[in-house]
Amino acid sequence: MPIKKDNEAVVMFLNSILEKADEYSRHVDNQINILVGLCTAIFVFCAAQIQTFGFANSAYWTVLGLFSVTAAIVGLFGLHPPRFISKHGQKESYMYSKNIANADSAKEYAEKLAEIVKSEDKITEQYSIEIYNVYKYYYRPKRSFFKASRSVLITGLLTTSLLFIISYI
């Protein structure tokens, strides 16, 4: 259904905000993927060192390996946040896939959309619900897990470095 001329600017503006939210989420996913890959590589390296030198002689590698595997697991939660973190019974817009799939037919969904696009306020309401949900329940949990994962890895690197320095003083 074509958008009325007077609603066109509103839709373009709201769509740009929604696209920005999507870009942020994709960016944090890329950051998490890189961090998980790095943490996994560090863990594999540490495991190889432990296997070569034995568990008792590899305290540094054990500490670093434990921190890196923990950071990787936290990062994986960032890629796909657990449901109890990302779902809080929030209202979902008609752009949400479950609302689309829950319609009995494409015609029923088209009728609901036609009702929405008749009013600038209803368009704004649906976009605001979607934008709010993306930022609050999708992007923010991902960003929090990324920061936590990064902090765990940095803590592991610092702890291992301190242990190494203390052992040679």
C-alpha positions as CSV (number, residue, x, y, z in Angstrom):
1,M,0.0,0.0,0.0
2,P,1.6,3.3,-1.0
3,I,2.4,5.8,1.8
4,K,0.6,9.1,1.7
5,K,2.8,12.0,0.7
6,D,2.5,13.7,4.1
7,N,3.6,10.5,5.9
8,E,6.6,10.0,3.6
9,A,9.0,12.3,5.5
10,V,8.0,10.7,8.9
11,V,8.6,7.2,7.6
12,M,11.9,8.1,6.1
13,F,13.1,9.7,9.4
14,L,11.9,6.8,11.5
15,N,13.4,4.3,9.1
16,S,16.8,6.0,9.3
17,I,16.7,5.6,13.1
18,L,15.8,1.9,12.8
19,E,18.6,1.4,10.2
20,K,21.1,3.0,12.6
21,A,20.0,0.6,15.4
22,D,20.5,-2.3,13.0
23,E,23.9,-1.0,12.0
24,Y,25.0,-0.7,15.7
25,S,23.8,-4.3,16.4
26,R,25.7,-5.6,13.4
27,H,28.8,-3.7,14.4
28,V,28.7,-5.1,17.9
29,D,28.2,-8.6,16.5
30,N,31.3,-8.2,14.4
31,Q,33.3,-7.0,17.4
32,I,32.1,-10.0,19.4
33,N,33.0,-12.4,16.6
34,I,36.5,-11.0,16.5
35,L,36.8,-11.2,20.3
36,V,35.5,-14.8,20.4
37,G,38.0,-15.8,17.7
38,L,40.9,-14.2,19.5
39,C,39.8,-15.8,22.9
40,T,39.5,-19.2,21.2
41,A,42.9,-18.9,19.6
42,I,44.5,-17.9,23.0
43,F,42.7,-20.9,24.7
44,V,43.9,-23.4,22.1
45,F,47.5,-22.0,22.4
46,C,47.3,-22.2,26.2
47,A,45.9,-25.8,26.0
48,A,48.8,-26.8,23.7
49,Q,51.3,-25.3,26.1
50,I,49.8,-27.1,29.1
51,Q,49.8,-30.4,27.1
52,T,53.5,-29.8,26.2
53,F,54.8,-28.7,29.6
54,G,52.4,-30.4,31.9
55,F,49.7,-28.9,34.1
56,A,51.9,-28.3,37.1
57,N,54.5,-26.4,35.1
58,S,52.1,-24.2,33.2
59,A,50.4,-22.0,35.8
60,Y,50.6,-18.9,33.5
61,W,49.0,-20.8,30.6
62,T,46.4,-22.3,32.9
63,V,45.3,-18.9,34.2
64,L,45.3,-17.3,30.8
65,G,43.5,-20.3,29.3
66,L,40.8,-20.1,31.9
67,F,40.2,-16.4,31.4
68,S,40.2,-16.7,27.7
69,V,37.7,-19.6,27.6
70,T,35.5,-17.7,30.0
71,A,35.7,-14.5,27.8
72,A,34.8,-16.6,24.7
73,I,31.7,-18.1,26.5
74,V,30.6,-14.7,27.6
75,G,31.1,-13.4,24.1
76,L,29.0,-16.2,22.7
77,F,26.2,-15.1,24.9
78,G,26.5,-11.7,23.4
79,L,26.0,-13.1,19.9
80,H,22.8,-14.7,21.0
81,P,21.6,-13.3,24.4
82,P,19.6,-15.7,26.6
83,R,15.9,-15.2,26.3
84,F,15.5,-14.1,30.0
85,I,17.8,-11.2,29.2
86,S,16.4,-10.1,25.9
87,K,12.7,-10.8,26.5
88,H,10.7,-9.0,29.2
89,G,7.2,-9.1,27.9
90,Q,7.6,-5.9,26.0
91,K,5.0,-4.8,23.4
92,E,6.1,-5.8,19.9
93,S,5.5,-3.8,16.8
94,Y,3.8,-5.2,13.7
95,M,7.3,-5.2,12.1
96,Y,8.3,-8.0,14.4
97,S,8.4,-11.4,12.7
98,K,6.2,-13.2,15.2
99,N,3.4,-10.6,14.7
100,I,3.7,-11.1,10.9
101,A,3.7,-14.9,11.2
102,N,0.8,-14.9,13.8
103,A,-1.6,-13.3,11.3
104,D,-4.0,-15.9,9.9
105,S,-3.3,-14.8,6.3
106,A,-1.4,-12.2,4.3
107,K,-4.6,-10.4,3.7
108,E,-5.3,-10.0,7.5
109,Y,-1.7,-8.7,7.9
110,A,-2.2,-6.3,5.0
111,E,-5.4,-5.0,6.5
112,K,-3.7,-4.3,9.8
113,L,-0.9,-2.5,8.0
114,A,-3.4,-0.5,6.0
115,E,-5.0,0.6,9.2
116,I,-1.6,1.7,10.6
117,V,-0.5,3.7,7.6
118,K,-3.7,5.8,7.6
119,S,-2.4,7.6,10.7
120,E,0.9,9.3,11.2
121,D,0.6,8.7,14.9
122,K,0.1,5.0,14.4
123,I,3.1,4.8,12.1
124,T,5.2,6.7,14.6
125,E,3.9,4.4,17.4
126,Q,4.9,1.2,15.5
127,Y,8.3,2.5,14.6
128,S,8.9,3.8,18.2
129,I,8.0,0.4,19.6
130,E,10.4,-1.3,17.2
131,I,13.3,1.1,17.7
132,Y,12.9,1.0,21.4
133,N,12.9,-2.8,21.5
134,V,16.0,-3.0,19.2
135,Y,18.0,-0.7,21.3
136,K,16.8,-1.8,24.8
137,Y,16.4,-5.6,24.4
138,Y,18.7,-6.4,21.5
139,Y,21.6,-4.0,21.1
140,R,22.1,-3.2,24.8
141,P,22.4,-6.8,26.0
142,K,24.8,-7.6,23.1
143,R,26.9,-4.5,24.0
144,S,27.0,-5.5,27.7
145,F,28.2,-9.0,26.9
146,F,30.8,-7.7,24.6
147,K,32.1,-5.3,27.3
148,A,32.1,-8.1,29.9
149,S,33.9,-10.5,27.6
150,R,36.5,-7.9,26.8
151,S,37.0,-7.1,30.5
152,V,37.4,-10.8,31.3
153,L,40.1,-11.2,28.6
154,I,41.9,-8.1,29.7
155,T,41.8,-9.2,33.4
156,G,43.2,-12.6,32.3
157,L,46.0,-10.9,30.4
158,L,46.9,-8.6,33.3
159,T,46.7,-11.4,35.9
160,T,48.9,-13.6,33.8
161,S,51.4,-10.7,33.3
162,L,51.5,-10.0,37.0
163,L,52.0,-13.6,37.9
164,F,54.8,-13.8,35.3
165,I,56.5,-10.6,36.7
166,I,56.1,-11.7,40.3
167,S,57.6,-15.1,39.7
168,Y,60.8,-13.5,38.2
169,I,61.3,-10.8,40.9
